[in-house]
Amino acid sequence: MSGNQQTRSKQKAEDQPRSFLDEDWSWSDPSSWPLSIKFLPVAVAIIGIGITVYFPSISGQTPLSTLFAENSCRGTFNYTFQIARAKAHAEGLSTHDWEIGTAFEAILELISPEKSVFGSNPFPKGKIPIRYYKMDEALSYFYDTVPIGEGKTLAENGFSVSDPASLGVGSIMLGQTSPKRLSAIEKQKDYLLDEAPRYANGAISHRVEVAELWSDSVSMVPPFLAYYGVAKKNLTLIREAVRQCELYRDVLMIREGERKGLWKHIVGPSDVADEGAWSTGNGWAAYGMIRVRATIAAWSTSRDEMGKEIVALDSYILEIIEAAMRNDDDDSGLLRNYLGGSTWFGETSGTALLAAAAYRMGMTMDRSTAERDRILKWADSKRKAVARHVDADGVAKPAVNSPKHGQREPLNGINPEGESFLLMMGAAWRDCVCSGGCPPDP
């Protein structure tokens, strides 16, 4: 090699940035440090700031607030119970598709309420909100937990037609930047409308093996169809969401006696049929219809075209809430696991979800009405009763064992969906207070 070549080779080597693995640097000579070492203190500082900001909310030691939020009503709200710890339980313990979908919805309402259908503008410029470089907590949870469905539905479930649809809203939101998710969503919609079993009146079955209607389904399928209708700018899909609510009500609503207006839990040919008014099932039905109603009202096209459907949904929701109020008779202040059944225990999960429904419904009503005041006052009383039954770790009990809803003893453990209902109740109350519709606790 010539002298000039050697000189150029040496100069080229010196121009290359040093690596942490290079041997020709020394701790005692800062000028020899590679860039990875020089910038290490900066990296450590950034990580430290991140831990300082995030950890208190994650651990539940401080009130939960949106990162970098203004010092607003929402950012400083006192939920009166350990809601951050309840959130951790909802995230960490939800394993079934409907539990995960419910946890996502609850976290969205709590942490990013402007993106939920209850926000002031959930469809900016008439479109689904798009995630770019930054995900909020709800979408991060969903992205990490829910893979893209490979089959006809968003999750494998050989038992339930409806439960995989609970993953629909989160999938639609992520799908705005993911063609694969959009394809999976379309297959889920096609399965529900074209292949799923139907009850005699045309209602989409909750079950795969038999045509059977469960009140739970109203929180799974109609909110998905309505939200997807907005995404596709398809009023027919949104009308089908309302129609499914009506078809379920036709079969499940109790039409006489003190329980009139409440819904039976399960109607169908199998041995799990249950004509009792399960409080959580009535919460599923009421809250599912409220989400559909909010979706219609939030998109200008459906709001202008579907005024009659909004009025109808309002009446269906109020039927359930009014009937729950009439059957509120347990000394604990909680609603019984089965409403109208004097031998059933007071229970936190159904009470929390129906309280959330009452708050959401009250916020849609004219502020000058006595009926609205009565509903919100009742919601306050149920919220306070639930809060008294949330321990220092954010666990609500006595709670129903949801997969064994007819079990006479409360669950010995934590109900994941019940923890999500706590978040929904807290978010609904906060939104009512921060909008001036409800007084804060003294």
C-alpha positions in Angstrom: 0.0 0.0 0.0 1.4 3.5 -0.9 2.0 6.2 1.7 -1.0 8.2 0.4 -3.3 5.2 0.6 -2.2 4.5 4.2 -2.8 8.1 5.1 -6.3 8.1 3.5 -7.1 4.8 5.3 -6.0 6.1 8.6 -8.0 9.4 8.1 -11.1 7.4 7.1 -10.8 5.2 10.2 -10.5 8.3 12.5 -13.6 9.8 10.9 -15.7 6.9 11.9 -17.6 7.5 15.2 -16.2 5.5 18.1 -18.3 2.6 19.5 -18.8 1.6 23.1 -17.1 -1.6 22.2 -13.9 0.1 20.8 -10.8 -0.6 22.9 -9.1 2.7 22.2 -10.9 4.9 24.7 -10.5 5.5 28.4 -12.7 6.6 31.3 -9.9 8.9 32.5 -9.8 10.7 29.1 -13.3 12.3 28.4 -12.1 13.4 24.9 -11.8 9.7 23.9 -15.3 8.7 25.0 -17.6 7.4 22.2 -20.9 9.3 21.7 -22.9 6.5 23.4 -21.0 7.2 26.6 -21.1 11.0 26.3 -24.9 11.0 25.9 -25.6 8.3 28.6 -26.4 10.9 31.3 -29.0 12.5 29.0 -30.6 9.1 28.3 -30.7 8.3 32.1 -32.2 11.7 32.8 -35.0 11.2 30.2 -35.8 7.7 31.6 -35.9 9.1 35.1 -38.3 11.9 34.2 -40.5 9.3 32.4 -40.6 7.1 35.5 -41.3 10.1 37.8 -44.2 11.2 35.6 -45.8 7.8 34.9 -45.2 5.8 38.1 -47.5 7.5 40.5 -50.5 7.0 38.3 -49.5 3.4 37.5 -49.0 2.5 41.1 -52.2 4.2 42.3 -50.5 6.4 44.8 -51.9 9.7 43.3 -55.1 10.7 41.6 -55.1 9.5 38.0 -54.8 12.3 35.5 -54.0 12.6 31.8 -50.3 13.0 31.0 -49.4 16.7 30.5 -53.1 17.7 31.1 -53.9 21.2 32.2 -54.8 21.7 35.9 -58.5 21.2 35.0 -61.5 19.7 36.6 -60.7 16.4 34.8 -57.0 16.4 35.6 -57.5 17.0 39.4 -60.7 15.1 39.9 -61.2 13.2 43.1 -62.9 9.9 42.4 -63.2 9.1 46.1 -61.8 5.6 45.6 -58.6 4.1 44.3 -59.5 4.3 40.6 -55.9 3.9 39.4 -55.6 0.6 41.1 -59.0 -0.5 39.8 -57.7 0.4 36.3 -54.6 -1.8 36.9 -56.9 -4.7 37.8 -59.1 -4.2 34.7 -56.0 -4.2 32.5 -54.1 -7.0 34.2 -56.9 -9.5 34.9 -59.0 -9.2 31.7 -58.4 -12.3 29.6 -61.6 -13.1 27.8 -62.5 -11.1 24.6 -65.5 -9.3 26.2 -63.5 -8.4 29.3 -60.7 -6.9 27.1 -63.2 -5.0 25.0 -64.9 -3.7 28.1 -61.5 -2.7 29.7 -60.6 -0.8 26.6 -63.8 1.1 26.5 -63.5 1.9 30.2 -59.9 3.1 29.9 -60.8 5.2 26.9 -63.7 6.9 28.8 -61.5 7.5 31.8 -58.2 8.6 30.2 -59.1 9.9 26.8 -62.8 10.9 27.1 -62.6 13.2 24.1 -62.1 10.1 21.9 -65.0 8.1 23.4 -68.4 8.5 21.9 -69.4 10.5 25.0 -66.8 13.2 24.1 -67.8 16.6 22.7 -66.3 15.8 19.3 -65.4 12.1 19.0 -65.6 12.2 15.2 -63.4 15.2 14.1 -64.5 16.4 10.7 -66.9 13.4 10.7 -64.2 10.8 10.8 -62.8 8.3 13.3 -59.9 9.8 15.2 -56.5 8.7 13.7 -53.5 7.6 15.7 -50.2 8.7 14.4 -46.9 8.6 16.3 -48.5 8.6 19.8 -51.0 6.2 21.3 -53.1 7.1 24.3 -53.3 4.6 27.2 -56.4 2.8 25.9 -55.0 2.2 22.4 -51.7 1.2 23.8 -53.4 -1.4 26.0 -55.5 -2.6 23.1 -52.5 -2.8 20.7 -50.5 -4.8 23.2 -53.3 -7.2 24.1 -55.4 -7.8 20.9 -53.7 -9.4 17.9 -55.2 -9.0 14.4 -57.9 -11.5 14.0 -57.1 -14.2 11.4 -60.6 -15.8 11.2 -64.1 -14.6 10.7 -64.2 -12.8 14.0 -61.9 -10.5 15.9 -61.1 -13.2 18.4 -61.5 -17.0 18.4 -64.6 -17.9 20.4 -66.4 -21.1 19.8 -69.2 -20.3 22.4 -70.2 -16.7 21.7 -71.2 -14.9 18.5 -71.3 -11.5 20.2 -68.3 -11.3 22.5 -65.6 -10.9 19.8 -67.5 -7.9 18.5 -66.7 -6.1 21.8 -63.2 -5.7 20.3 -64.7 -3.8 17.4 -64.3 -0.2 18.4 -60.7 -0.5 19.4 -60.0 -2.4 16.2 -61.6 0.3 14.1 -59.6 3.0 15.8 -56.3 1.2 15.3 -57.5 0.2 11.8 -57.3 3.7 10.5 -53.6 3.2 10.0 -53.6 -0.6 9.6 -55.2 -2.2 6.4 -54.9 -5.7 8.0 -57.1 -4.6 10.9 -59.6 -3.0 8.6 -59.8 -6.3 6.7 -60.4 -8.2 10.0 -63.1 -5.7 11.0 -64.9 -6.2 7.7 -64.9 -9.9 8.2 -66.3 -9.5 11.7 -69.1 -7.4 10.3 -69.9 -9.8 7.5 -70.0 -12.7 10.0 -72.5 -10.9 12.2 -74.8 -9.8 9.4 -74.5 -12.7 7.0 -73.5 -15.9 8.8 -74.3 -15.8 12.5 -77.3 -17.7 13.8 -80.5 -15.6 14.2 -83.3 -15.8 16.7 -86.9 -16.3 15.3 -87.4 -12.5 15.2 -84.1 -11.8 13.4 -82.0 -10.8 16.4 -78.4 -11.9 16.0 -77.8 -14.8 18.4 -75.4 -14.4 21.3 -74.5 -18.1 21.0 -72.8 -20.0 18.2 -74.4 -23.4 18.7 -78.0 -22.3 19.3 -80.0 -19.2 18.6 -80.1 -17.6 22.0 -80.4 -14.1 23.2 -78.4 -12.8 26.2 -78.7 -9.2 27.5 -74.9 -9.0 27.5 -74.9 -8.9 23.7 -76.3 -5.4 23.6 -73.0 -4.0 24.8 -71.1 -6.1 22.3 -72.7 -6.0 18.8 -74.8 -2.8 18.5 -72.0 -0.4 19.7 -69.6 -2.0 17.2 -72.1 -1.8 14.3 -72.9 1.8 15.1 -69.3 2.9 15.3 -68.4 1.0 12.1 -71.3 2.7 10.4 -69.7 6.1 11.2 -66.3 4.8 9.9 -67.9 3.6 6.7 -70.3 6.6 6.5 -73.1 4.0 6.3 -76.4 4.9 7.9 -77.7 1.4 7.1 -75.2 -0.1 9.6 -76.2 2.4 12.3 -79.9 1.6 11.8 -79.1 -2.1 12.1 -77.5 -1.4 15.4 -80.7 0.3 16.7 -82.8 -2.5 15.2 -80.8 -5.2 17.1 -81.4 -3.3 20.3 -85.1 -3.3 19.5 -85.2 -7.0 18.6 -83.4 -7.9 21.9 -85.8 -5.7 23.9 -88.8 -7.4 22.2 -87.7 -10.8 23.5 -86.0 -10.0 26.8 -88.0 -7.1 28.4 -90.3 -8.1 31.3 -93.7 -6.7 30.6 -95.7 -7.1 33.9 -95.3 -7.0 37.6 -92.8 -5.0 39.8 -90.0 -6.0 37.5 -91.7 -4.5 34.4 -89.1 -2.7 32.2 -86.2 -4.9 33.4 -84.7 -7.4 31.0 -84.4 -11.2 31.4 -80.9 -12.4 31.2 -81.1 -15.3 28.7 -83.9 -16.5 26.5 -83.4 -19.6 24.3 -83.5 -23.3 24.0 -80.4 -24.3 26.1 -80.2 -25.3 29.7 -78.6 -22.0 30.6 -81.8 -20.0 29.9 -82.3 -17.5 32.7 -85.4 -15.4 33.0 -84.2 -13.6 36.1 -83.4 -9.8 35.9 -79.6 -10.0 36.4 -78.4 -6.6 37.5 -75.2 -6.8 35.4 -77.2 -8.0 32.4 -79.5 -5.0 32.7 -76.4 -2.8 33.0 -75.0 -4.4 29.8 -78.2 -3.6 28.0 -78.6 -0.1 29.2 -75.0 0.9 28.7 -74.8 -0.7 25.3 -77.8 1.3 24.1 -76.4 4.5 25.6 -73.2 4.0 23.6 -75.3 3.5 20.4 -77.3 6.6 21.2 -74.2 8.6 21.8 -72.6 7.4 18.6 -75.7 8.5 16.6 -75.8 11.9 18.3 -72.1 12.5 17.8 -72.0 12.1 14.0 -73.8 15.0 12.3 -75.2 12.8 9.5 -76.9 10.2 11.8 -77.9 13.0 14.2 -79.8 14.8 11.4 -81.3 11.6 10.0 -82.1 9.5 13.0 -83.9 11.7 15.5 -86.7 9.1 15.9 -84.2 6.4 16.7 -82.6 8.6 19.4 -86.0 9.1 21.1 -86.7 5.4 20.9 -83.4 4.5 22.5 -83.9 7.1 25.2 -87.2 5.4 26.2 -85.7 1.9 26.2 -82.8 3.0 28.4 -85.1 4.9 30.8 -87.3 1.8 31.1 -84.4 -0.2 32.6 -83.2 2.6 34.9 -86.6 3.4 36.2 -87.3 -0.3 36.9 -83.9 -0.7 38.6 -84.8 2.2 40.8 -88.1 0.6 41.8 -86.3 -2.6 42.7 -83.6 -1.0 44.7 -84.3 -2.4 48.1 -81.1 -3.9 49.7 -79.9 -2.4 53.0 -76.3 -2.1 51.7 -77.3 0.5 49.2 -76.2 -1.8 46.4 -78.5 -3.4 43.9 -79.1 -7.1 44.3 -77.4 -9.5 42.0 -80.9 -10.4 40.6 -83.3 -7.4 40.8 -86.6 -8.2 42.4 -85.2 -11.2 44.2 -85.2 -10.5 48.0 -82.9 -13.4 48.8 -80.0 -12.2 46.6 -77.0 -10.4 47.9 -76.2 -6.7 47.2 -73.5 -6.6 44.5 -71.0 -4.0 43.2 -70.6 -4.8 39.5 -74.2 -4.4 38.3 -74.7 -1.4 40.6 -71.6 0.4 39.2 -72.6 -0.2 35.6 -76.2 0.9 36.1 -75.0 4.0 38.0 -72.8 4.8 35.0 -75.8 4.3 32.7 -77.9 6.6 34.9 -75.3 9.4 34.8 -74.9 9.1 31.0 -78.6 9.1 30.5 -79.1 12.1 32.9 -76.6 14.1 31.0 -78.7 13.8 27.8 -81.8 15.1 29.5 -83.1 18.7 29.8 -81.6 20.2 33.0 -84.8 21.7 34.1 -86.7 18.4 34.6 -87.5 16.8 37.9 -87.0 13.4 36.2 -83.4 14.2 35.4 -82.7 15.4 38.9 -84.2 12.2 40.4 -82.1 9.9 38.1 -78.9 11.7 38.8 -79.6 11.7 42.6 -80.2 8.0 42.4 -76.9 7.6 40.4 -75.1 9.5 43.1 -76.5 7.2 45.8 -75.5 4.1 44.0 -72.0 5.5 43.2 -71.5 6.3 46.9 -72.6 2.8 47.9 -70.2 1.2 45.5 -67.4 3.5 46.6 -67.9 2.3 50.2 -67.3 -1.2 49.0 -64.0 -0.5 47.2 -61.0 -1.4 49.3 -57.6 0.3 49.5 -56.4 -1.9 46.7 -59.1 -0.7 44.3 -61.1 -4.0 44.5 -64.9 -3.8 44.6 -66.7 -6.5 46.6 -69.1 -8.3 47.1 -69.0 -8.8 43.3 -70.7 -11.4 41.2 -68.8 -14.3 39.6 -69.9 -13.3 36.2 -69.3 -16.6 34.3 -71.4 -18.2 37.1 -73.9 -15.4 37.5 -76.4 -17.7 39.3 -74.0 -18.5 42.1 -75.5 -17.7 45.4 -72.2 -16.5 47.0 -70.2 -13.5 45.9 -67.0 -14.1 44.1 -64.0 -14.9 46.2 -61.6 -12.8 44.3 -61.6 -9.9 41.7 -64.1 -9.5 38.9 -62.3 -8.0 35.9 -65.3 -6.6 34.2 -66.5 -5.3 37.5 -63.3 -3.3 37.9 -63.9 -1.9 34.4 -67.4 -0.9 35.5 -65.8 1.1 38.3 -63.9 3.1 35.7 -67.0 3.7 33.7 -68.9 4.8 36.7 -66.1 7.2 37.8 -65.7 8.6 34.3 -69.4 9.2 33.9 -69.7 11.0 37.3 -66.6 13.1 36.5 -68.0 14.1 33.1 -71.3 15.1 34.7 -69.5 17.2 37.4 -67.0 18.8 35.1 -69.8 19.8 32.6 -71.7 21.4 35.4 -74.5 18.9 35.3 -73.8 17.3 38.7 -72.6 18.8 42.0 -69.3 17.5 43.3 -69.3 15.6 46.6 -69.2 18.0 49.6 
